[in-house]
Amino acid sequence: MLANAIVFTFAPMTVVAPYLTFPRISWWAAVMGADTVIFDTTEHFQKMTDRNKYHISGANNSNKLSVPLVNGRDQRAPMHEIRIHNEERWQVQHWRTIVSVYRRTPYFEHYEDSLRLLFEDEFTHLVDFNRASIQWVKRQLKLKFEEQEATVFTKEYPPDIMDIRFLRPAHREFSRYHQIFEDRIGFLSDLSILDLLFSLGPGAINYLRSL
C-alpha cells in the first residue's frame, strides 16, 4: 500500500422490509444497495397496503391483482399466520392477466417460463408466496443481499438500520421508460417491478440505480 494512501471503508447497509407481493419499483430501489435485508414476518397484516396485492399496467388504467385471503383482509394476525384462499383459483386469473397485458413487451418471453412456475405451485401462506416472488425478482436483477427473517417483533430499529416496513408508493413521477400502453393511458409510475422487467429486461438494474 502506498504511504499516506487514503483507505475508504463502507459500513454494511441493513434494511428491514415487509414481505410484499411482487413489490413496487420504489421498494426495490430501497433494498438494492443493501448488504442484508431483514424480512419481518412478525408484523401484523396491514390492509390497504401491498401485503397481498400488486399493480401492473392495463389497457385502460393500472390493474390491481390481489391474492385472496382466508377470512378476508380484515384481520390482525401476524404475517406468518395469514393463509391464502386457494379455492378461488386466483393464480390462473393472475397469470392470464399478466400474459394478456405483457405478452407483446420486449422481454416477456425472457422471463415467461420461470415466472409461470410461481403461478403453478400452490402456496398455503401469503408470506410464502411473497417470499417466492421477491426471491424470483432478486435472481432476475442479480442482487446479492443476504436474507434474514425477524422472529420477534421490533417496533423501532436503530437509526443505522433502514426501516421500510411502512414505505408508501412514491408520489413523484419516476423517469419514464417505455410502457406497453403509454400511448393510450400515459406513463404509470411506481408499478410492480414486473412492469419494469418486462419493459427493460436486464436494463432494469440500471434504471433502479438511477432513482
LUMZADO-150037 format. One line per 2 residues: number of its first residue (from 1); for each residue x, y, z of N, C-alpha, C. Coordinates in nm, 2 decimals, decimal comma. Example, Ala and Ser with C-alpha at 12.3 -4.5 7.8 and 13.67 -1.06 7.14 Angstrom:
REM LUMZADO-150037
1 = 1,32 -0,57 0,78 1,23 -0,45 0,78 1,32 -0,33 0,78 ~ 1,28 -0,22 0,71 1,37 -0,11 0,71 1,29 0,00 0,79
This chain:
REM LUMZADO-150037
1 = 0,09 -0,12 0,00 0,00 0,00 0,00 0,09 0,12 0,00 ~ 0,05 0,22 -0,08 0,13 0,35 -0,09 0,12 0,42 0,05
3 = 0,23 0,48 0,08 0,23 0,57 0,20 0,13 0,68 0,19 ~ 0,07 0,71 0,30 -0,03 0,82 0,31 -0,16 0,79 0,22
5 = -0,17 0,67 0,17 -0,29 0,64 0,09 -0,41 0,65 0,17 ~ -0,52 0,70 0,12 -0,65 0,71 0,19 -0,73 0,58 0,16
7 = -0,77 0,52 0,27 -0,84 0,40 0,26 -0,99 0,43 0,30 ~ -1,08 0,40 0,21 -1,22 0,42 0,23 -1,28 0,29 0,28
9 = -1,36 0,30 0,38 -1,44 0,19 0,43 -1,59 0,22 0,43 ~ -1,67 0,12 0,40 -1,81 0,15 0,39 -1,88 0,05 0,49
11 = -1,97 0,11 0,57 -2,04 0,04 0,66 -2,15 -0,05 0,59 ~ -2,17 -0,17 0,64 -2,27 -0,26 0,57 -2,41 -0,19 0,59
13 = -2,49 -0,20 0,49 -2,62 -0,15 0,49 -2,72 -0,25 0,52 ~ -2,80 -0,23 0,62 -2,91 -0,33 0,66 -3,04 -0,26 0,64
15 = -3,14 -0,33 0,58 -3,27 -0,28 0,56 -3,37 -0,38 0,63 ~ -3,47 -0,33 0,70 -3,58 -0,41 0,75 -3,70 -0,38 0,65
17 = -3,76 -0,49 0,60 -3,86 -0,48 0,50 -3,97 -0,58 0,52 ~ -4,09 -0,54 0,47 -4,20 -0,64 0,48 -4,20 -0,73 0,36
19 = -4,26 -0,85 0,37 -4,28 -0,94 0,26 -4,40 -0,89 0,18 ~ -4,38 -0,83 0,06 -4,48 -0,78 -0,02 -4,49 -0,87 -0,15
21 = -4,60 -0,86 -0,22 -4,63 -0,94 -0,34 -4,57 -0,86 -0,46 ~ -4,47 -0,92 -0,52 -4,40 -0,85 -0,64 -4,39 -0,70 -0,61
23 = -4,31 -0,66 -0,52 -4,31 -0,52 -0,47 -4,29 -0,42 -0,58 ~ -4,33 -0,30 -0,55 -4,32 -0,18 -0,65 -4,17 -0,15 -0,67
25 = -4,15 -0,07 -0,78 -4,02 -0,03 -0,82 -3,95 0,05 -0,70 ~ -4,02 0,13 -0,63 -3,96 0,21 -0,52 -3,91 0,12 -0,41
27 = -3,98 0,01 -0,38 -3,93 -0,09 -0,28 -3,80 -0,15 -0,32 ~ -3,78 -0,19 -0,45 -3,66 -0,24 -0,50 -3,55 -0,14 -0,50
29 = -3,58 -0,02 -0,53 -3,48 0,09 -0,53 -3,42 0,11 -0,39 ~ -3,51 0,08 -0,28 -3,47 0,10 -0,14 -3,38 -0,02 -0,10
31 = -3,40 -0,14 -0,15 -3,32 -0,25 -0,10 -3,20 -0,29 -0,18 ~ -3,19 -0,24 -0,31 -3,10 -0,29 -0,40 -2,95 -0,27 -0,35
33 = -2,93 -0,17 -0,27 -2,79 -0,14 -0,22 -2,76 -0,21 -0,09 ~ -2,86 -0,28 -0,04 -2,84 -0,34 0,10 -2,74 -0,46 0,09
35 = -2,67 -0,48 0,20 -2,59 -0,60 0,22 -2,68 -0,71 0,29 ~ -2,77 -0,66 0,37 -2,86 -0,76 0,44 -3,00 -0,70 0,44
37 = -3,10 -0,78 0,41 -3,24 -0,74 0,43 -3,30 -0,83 0,53 ~ -3,36 -0,77 0,63 -3,43 -0,85 0,74 -3,58 -0,84 0,71
39 = -3,64 -0,95 0,67 -3,78 -0,95 0,64 -3,86 -0,98 0,77 ~ -3,96 -0,90 0,79 -4,04 -0,90 0,91 -4,16 -0,99 0,89
41 = -4,16 -1,11 0,94 -4,28 -1,20 0,93 -4,37 -1,19 1,05 ~ -4,32 -1,11 1,15 -4,40 -1,10 1,28 -4,49 -0,98 1,28
43 = -4,48 -0,89 1,19 -4,57 -0,77 1,18 -4,71 -0,82 1,15 ~ -4,81 -0,74 1,20 -4,94 -0,78 1,17 -4,98 -0,73 1,03
45 = -5,07 -0,81 0,97 -5,11 -0,78 0,84 -5,18 -0,65 0,83 ~ -5,14 -0,57 0,73 -5,20 -0,43 0,72 -5,28 -0,43 0,59
47 = -5,41 -0,41 0,61 -5,49 -0,40 0,49 -5,47 -0,26 0,42 ~ -5,51 -0,25 0,30 -5,49 -0,13 0,22 -5,34 -0,10 0,19
49 = -5,26 -0,21 0,19 -5,12 -0,20 0,16 -5,09 -0,31 0,05 ~ -4,97 -0,32 0,01 -4,93 -0,42 -0,09 -4,89 -0,55 -0,03
51 = -4,94 -0,58 0,09 -4,90 -0,71 0,15 -4,96 -0,83 0,07 ~ -5,08 -0,81 0,01 -5,14 -0,91 -0,07 -5,18 -0,87 -0,21
53 = -5,12 -0,76 -0,26 -5,16 -0,71 -0,39 -5,04 -0,65 -0,47 ~ -5,05 -0,64 -0,60 -4,95 -0,57 -0,68 -5,02 -0,51 -0,80
55 = -4,96 -0,41 -0,85 -5,02 -0,32 -0,95 -4,94 -0,33 -1,08 ~ -5,01 -0,37 -1,19 -4,94 -0,38 -1,32 -5,01 -0,28 -1,41
57 = -4,96 -0,28 -1,53 -5,03 -0,19 -1,63 -5,16 -0,25 -1,68 ~ -5,23 -0,18 -1,76 -5,35 -0,22 -1,82 -5,39 -0,14 -1,94
59 = -5,48 -0,19 -2,02 -5,52 -0,12 -2,15 -5,59 0,02 -2,12 ~ -5,66 0,02 -2,00 -5,73 0,15 -1,97 -5,68 0,22 -1,85
61 = -5,61 0,15 -1,76 -5,55 0,20 -1,64 -5,47 0,09 -1,57 ~ -5,42 0,12 -1,45 -5,34 0,01 -1,39 -5,44 -0,10 -1,34
63 = -5,39 -0,22 -1,34 -5,46 -0,34 -1,29 -5,41 -0,37 -1,15 ~ -5,50 -0,39 -1,05 -5,46 -0,44 -0,92 -5,50 -0,58 -0,91
65 = -5,39 -0,66 -0,89 -5,41 -0,81 -0,87 -5,39 -0,84 -0,72 ~ -5,50 -0,90 -0,66 -5,50 -0,93 -0,52 -5,49 -1,08 -0,49
67 = -5,42 -1,12 -0,40 -5,41 -1,26 -0,35 -5,52 -1,27 -0,25 ~ -5,63 -1,36 -0,27 -5,74 -1,37 -0,18 -5,69 -1,44 -0,05
69 = -5,75 -1,40 0,06 -5,70 -1,45 0,19 -5,82 -1,52 0,27 ~ -5,78 -1,62 0,34 -5,88 -1,68 0,43 -5,92 -1,58 0,53
71 = -6,05 -1,57 0,56 -6,10 -1,47 0,65 -6,09 -1,32 0,60 ~ -6,06 -1,31 0,47 -6,06 -1,17 0,41 -5,94 -1,09 0,46
73 = -5,95 -0,96 0,43 -5,84 -0,87 0,46 -5,86 -0,80 0,60 ~ -5,98 -0,82 0,66 -6,00 -0,75 0,79 -5,95 -0,85 0,90
75 = -5,82 -0,86 0,92 -5,77 -0,94 1,02 -5,64 -0,88 1,08 ~ -5,61 -0,91 1,20 -5,49 -0,85 1,27 -5,40 -0,96 1,31
77 = -5,38 -1,06 1,23 -5,29 -1,17 1,27 -5,15 -1,14 1,21 ~ -5,04 -1,19 1,27 -4,91 -1,17 1,22 -4,90 -1,23 1,08
79 = -4,81 -1,17 1,00 -4,80 -1,21 0,86 -4,78 -1,36 0,84 ~ -4,70 -1,42 0,92 -4,67 -1,56 0,90 -4,79 -1,65 0,93
81 = -4,90 -1,60 0,98 -5,02 -1,68 1,00 -5,12 -1,66 0,89 ~ -5,11 -1,56 0,81 -5,21 -1,53 0,71 -5,21 -1,64 0,60
83 = -5,33 -1,70 0,58 -5,34 -1,81 0,48 -5,41 -1,76 0,36 ~ -5,37 -1,82 0,25 -5,43 -1,79 0,11 -5,55 -1,87 0,09
85 = -5,65 -1,81 0,03 -5,78 -1,88 0,00 -5,76 -1,93 -0,15 ~ -5,72 -2,05 -0,16 -5,68 -2,11 -0,29 -5,80 -2,16 -0,37
87 = -5,92 -2,17 -0,31 -6,03 -2,22 -0,38 -6,08 -2,12 -0,49 ~ -6,03 -2,00 -0,49 -6,07 -1,90 -0,59 -5,99 -1,91 -0,72
89 = -5,89 -2,00 -0,72 -5,81 -2,02 -0,84 -5,75 -1,89 -0,89 ~ -5,70 -1,81 -0,79 -5,65 -1,67 -0,82 -5,53 -1,68 -0,91
91 = -5,45 -1,79 -0,89 -5,32 -1,79 -0,97 -5,35 -1,80 -1,12 ~ -5,45 -1,88 -1,16 -5,49 -1,89 -1,30 -5,53 -1,75 -1,35
93 = -5,61 -1,68 -1,28 -5,65 -1,54 -1,32 -5,54 -1,45 -1,33 ~ -5,45 -1,45 -1,23 -5,34 -1,36 -1,23 -5,25 -1,38 -1,35
95 = -5,22 -1,51 -1,37 -5,13 -1,54 -1,48 -5,19 -1,50 -1,62 ~ -5,32 -1,53 -1,64 -5,38 -1,49 -1,76 -5,38 -1,34 -1,78
97 = -5,40 -1,26 -1,67 -5,39 -1,12 -1,68 -5,25 -1,07 -1,72 ~ -5,15 -1,13 -1,66 -5,01 -1,09 -1,68 -4,98 -1,12 -1,83
99 = -5,02 -1,23 -1,88 -4,99 -1,27 -2,02 -5,06 -1,18 -2,11 ~ -5,19 -1,15 -2,08 -5,27 -1,06 -2,17 -5,21 -0,92 -2,18
101 = -5,16 -0,87 -2,07 -5,10 -0,73 -2,06 -4,97 -0,73 -2,13 ~ -4,88 -0,82 -2,10 -4,74 -0,81 -2,12 -4,68 -0,90 -2,23
103 = -4,76 -0,98 -2,30 -4,70 -1,07 -2,39 -4,63 -1,00 -2,51 ~ -4,67 -0,88 -2,54 -4,60 -0,81 -2,65 -4,49 -0,71 -2,60
105 = -4,45 -0,72 -2,48 -4,34 -0,64 -2,43 -4,21 -0,70 -2,47 ~ -4,10 -0,62 -2,48 -3,98 -0,67 -2,53 -3,92 -0,79 -2,46
107 = -3,94 -0,80 -2,33 -3,87 -0,91 -2,25 -3,96 -1,01 -2,18 ~ -4,09 -1,01 -2,22 -4,18 -1,10 -2,15 -4,14 -1,25 -2,18
109 = -4,10 -1,28 -2,30 -4,06 -1,42 -2,33 -3,93 -1,46 -2,25 ~ -3,85 -1,36 -2,22 -3,73 -1,39 -2,15 -3,76 -1,44 -2,01
111 = -3,86 -1,39 -1,95 -3,90 -1,43 -1,81 -4,01 -1,53 -1,80 ~ -4,08 -1,55 -1,91 -4,21 -1,62 -1,90 -4,20 -1,76 -1,83
113 = -4,11 -1,84 -1,87 -4,11 -1,98 -1,83 -4,08 -1,99 -1,68 ~ -3,98 -1,91 -1,63 -3,95 -1,92 -1,49 -4,06 -1,86 -1,40
115 = -4,12 -1,75 -1,45 -4,22 -1,68 -1,37 -4,35 -1,77 -1,37 ~ -4,38 -1,83 -1,47 -4,50 -1,92 -1,47 -4,50 -2,02 -1,36
117 = -4,39 -2,07 -1,33 -4,38 -2,17 -1,22 -4,43 -2,12 -1,09 ~ -4,42 -1,99 -1,06 -4,47 -1,94 -0,93 -4,62 -1,95 -0,93
119 = -4,68 -1,94 -1,05 -4,83 -1,95 -1,05 -4,88 -2,09 -1,07 ~ -4,79 -2,18 -1,08 -4,83 -2,32 -1,09 -4,81 -2,40 -0,96
121 = -4,73 -2,34 -0,87 -4,71 -2,40 -0,74 -4,81 -2,35 -0,64 ~ -4,87 -2,43 -0,56 -4,97 -2,39 -0,47 -4,91 -2,35 -0,33
123 = -4,94 -2,23 -0,29 -4,88 -2,18 -0,16 -5,00 -2,17 -0,06 ~ -4,98 -2,21 0,06 -5,08 -2,21 0,16 -5,08 -2,08 0,24
125 = -4,96 -2,02 0,26 -4,95 -1,89 0,33 -4,90 -1,78 0,25 ~ -4,95 -1,66 0,28 -4,92 -1,54 0,20 -4,77 -1,51 0,20
127 = -4,71 -1,53 0,32 -4,57 -1,49 0,33 -4,48 -1,58 0,24 ~ -4,53 -1,71 0,22 -4,45 -1,80 0,13 -4,46 -1,75 -0,01
129 = -4,57 -1,71 -0,06 -4,58 -1,66 -0,20 -4,50 -1,53 -0,21 ~ -4,52 -1,44 -0,12 -4,45 -1,32 -0,12 -4,29 -1,34 -0,12
131 = -4,25 -1,43 -0,04 -4,11 -1,46 -0,04 -4,06 -1,52 -0,17 ~ -4,14 -1,61 -0,23 -4,10 -1,66 -0,36 -4,10 -1,56 -0,47
133 = -4,19 -1,46 -0,46 -4,20 -1,36 -0,56 -4,07 -1,27 -0,55 ~ -4,04 -1,23 -0,43 -3,92 -1,15 -0,41 -3,79 -1,22 -0,45
135 = -3,78 -1,35 -0,41 -3,66 -1,42 -0,45 -3,65 -1,44 -0,60 ~ -3,76 -1,45 -0,67 -3,76 -1,46 -0,81 -3,70 -1,33 -0,87
137 = -3,75 -1,22 -0,83 -3,71 -1,09 -0,88 -3,56 -1,07 -0,85 ~ -3,52 -1,11 -0,73 -3,38 -1,09 -0,68 -3,29 -1,16 -0,78
139 = -3,33 -1,28 -0,82 -3,25 -1,36 -0,91 -3,24 -1,29 -1,05 ~ -3,35 -1,23 -1,09 -3,35 -1,17 -1,23 -3,26 -1,04 -1,22
141 = -3,27 -0,97 -1,11 -3,18 -0,85 -1,10 -3,04 -0,88 -1,06 ~ -3,01 -1,01 -1,03 -2,88 -1,05 -0,99 -2,83 -0,97 -0,86
143 = -2,92 -0,95 -0,77 -2,88 -0,89 -0,64 -2,83 -0,99 -0,54 ~ -2,74 -0,95 -0,45 -2,67 -1,04 -0,37 -2,70 -1,03 -0,22
145 = -2,79 -0,94 -0,18 -2,81 -0,92 -0,04 -2,85 -1,05 0,04 ~ -2,80 -1,05 0,16 -2,83 -1,17 0,25 -2,97 -1,15 0,30
147 = -3,04 -1,26 0,31 -3,18 -1,26 0,36 -3,19 -1,32 0,50 ~ -3,25 -1,24 0,59 -3,28 -1,29 0,72 -3,42 -1,27 0,75
149 = -3,48 -1,34 0,85 -3,62 -1,32 0,89 -3,62 -1,28 1,04 ~ -3,70 -1,18 1,07 -3,72 -1,14 1,22 -3,81 -1,24 1,28
151 = -3,78 -1,29 1,40 -3,86 -1,39 1,47 -3,93 -1,32 1,59 ~ -3,89 -1,20 1,62 -3,95 -1,13 1,73 -3,99 -0,99 1,68
153 = -4,11 -0,94 1,70 -4,15 -0,81 1,65 -4,07 -0,70 1,72 ~ -4,01 -0,61 1,64 -3,94 -0,49 1,69 -4,01 -0,37 1,63
155 = -4,06 -0,28 1,72 -4,14 -0,17 1,67 -4,05 -0,06 1,61 ~ -3,93 -0,04 1,67 -3,84 0,06 1,62 -3,70 0,00 1,62
157 = -3,63 0,02 1,50 -3,49 -0,03 1,49 -3,39 0,09 1,51 ~ -3,27 0,06 1,54 -3,17 0,17 1,55 -3,16 0,25 1,42
159 = -3,12 0,38 1,43 -3,12 0,47 1,32 -3,02 0,43 1,21 ~ -2,93 0,34 1,23 -2,84 0,29 1,13 -2,90 0,18 1,04
161 = -3,02 0,14 1,08 -3,09 0,04 1,00 -3,21 0,10 0,93 ~ -3,22 0,09 0,80 -3,33 0,15 0,73 -3,45 0,06 0,74
163 = -3,56 0,12 0,79 -3,69 0,05 0,81 -3,78 0,09 0,70 ~ -3,82 0,00 0,61 -3,91 0,04 0,50 -4,04 -0,04 0,51
165 = -4,07 -0,08 0,63 -4,20 -0,16 0,65 -4,32 -0,07 0,63 ~ -4,30 0,06 0,64 -4,42 0,15 0,62 -4,40 0,24 0,50
167 = -4,31 0,20 0,41 -4,29 0,27 0,29 -4,42 0,27 0,20 ~ -4,45 0,39 0,16 -4,57 0,41 0,07 -4,53 0,42 -0,07
169 = -4,62 0,40 -0,16 -4,59 0,42 -0,31 -4,54 0,56 -0,33 ~ -4,44 0,57 -0,42 -4,39 0,70 -0,45 -4,49 0,79 -0,52
171 = -4,50 0,92 -0,47 -4,59 1,01 -0,53 -4,53 1,09 -0,64 ~ -4,40 1,10 -0,65 -4,33 1,17 -0,76 -4,33 1,07 -0,88
173 = -4,33 1,14 -1,00 -4,32 1,06 -1,12 -4,17 1,02 -1,15 ~ -4,15 0,89 -1,16 -4,02 0,84 -1,19 -3,98 0,88 -1,34
175 = -3,85 0,86 -1,37 -3,80 0,88 -1,50 -3,88 0,78 -1,59 ~ -3,92 0,83 -1,71 -4,00 0,75 -1,80 -3,92 0,64 -1,86
177 = -3,98 0,52 -1,88 -3,93 0,42 -1,97 -4,06 0,37 -2,05 ~ -4,03 0,31 -2,16 -4,14 0,28 -2,25 -4,23 0,17 -2,18
179 = -4,36 0,20 -2,17 -4,46 0,11 -2,12 -4,56 0,07 -2,23 ~ -4,61 -0,05 -2,22 -4,69 -0,11 -2,33 -4,81 -0,03 -2,37
181 = -4,87 0,04 -2,28 -4,99 0,12 -2,31 -4,98 0,27 -2,29 ~ -4,85 0,31 -2,29 -4,82 0,45 -2,26 -4,89 0,55 -2,36
183 = -4,89 0,51 -2,48 -4,96 0,59 -2,58 -5,11 0,61 -2,56 ~ -5,17 0,52 -2,49 -5,31 0,52 -2,47 -5,35 0,58 -2,33
185 = -5,28 0,55 -2,23 -5,32 0,59 -2,09 -5,21 0,68 -2,02 ~ -5,10 0,70 -2,09 -4,99 0,78 -2,03 -4,90 0,69 -1,94
187 = -4,80 0,75 -1,89 -4,70 0,68 -1,81 -4,75 0,66 -1,67 ~ -4,74 0,53 -1,62 -4,78 0,50 -1,49 -4,66 0,47 -1,40
189 = -4,64 0,55 -1,30 -4,52 0,55 -1,22 -4,53 0,45 -1,10 ~ -4,42 0,39 -1,07 -4,41 0,30 -0,95 -4,50 0,19 -0,95
191 = -4,51 0,12 -1,06 -4,59 -0,01 -1,07 -4,50 -0,12 -1,01 ~ -4,56 -0,24 -1,01 -4,49 -0,36 -0,97 -4,36 -0,37 -1,05
193 = -4,26 -0,43 -0,99 -4,13 -0,45 -1,06 -4,14 -0,53 -1,19 ~ -4,25 -0,61 -1,19 -4,28 -0,68 -1,32 -4,29 -0,60 -1,44
195 = -4,35 -0,48 -1,42 -4,36 -0,39 -1,54 -4,23 -0,34 -1,59 ~ -4,14 -0,31 -1,50 -4,00 -0,27 -1,53 -3,92 -0,38 -1,60
197 = -3,93 -0,50 -1,55 -3,86 -0,61 -1,60 -3,91 -0,65 -1,74 ~ -4,04 -0,65 -1,76 -4,09 -0,68 -1,90 -4,05 -0,57 -2,00
199 = -4,04 -0,45 -1,95 -4,01 -0,34 -2,04 -3,86 -0,33 -2,07 ~ -3,78 -0,34 -1,97 -3,63 -0,31 -1,98 -3,54 -0,43 -1,97
201 = -3,59 -0,54 -1,92 -3,51 -0,66 -1,91 -3,39 -0,64 -1,82 ~ -3,27 -0,69 -1,86 -3,15 -0,66 -1,78 -3,12 -0,52 -1,75
203 = -3,17 -0,43 -1,83 -3,15 -0,29 -1,81 -3,23 -0,23 -1,69 ~ -3,31 -0,31 -1,63 -3,39 -0,27 -1,51 -3,30 -0,23 -1,40
205 = -3,19 -0,30 -1,38 -3,10 -0,27 -1,27 -3,04 -0,13 -1,28 ~ -3,00 -0,09 -1,40 -2,95 0,05 -1,42 -3,06 0,15 -1,40
207 = -3,18 0,12 -1,43 -3,29 0,21 -1,40 -3,31 0,23 -1,25 ~ -3,30 0,12 -1,18 -3,32 0,13 -1,03 -3,20 0,21 -0,97
209 = -3,08 0,19 -1,02 -2,97 0,27 -0,97 -2,98 0,42 -0,99 ~ -3,06 0,46 -1,09 -3,08 0,60 -1,13 -3,18 0,67 -1,04
211 = -3,26 0,60 -0,96 -3,36 0,66 -0,88 -3,31 0,72 -0,76
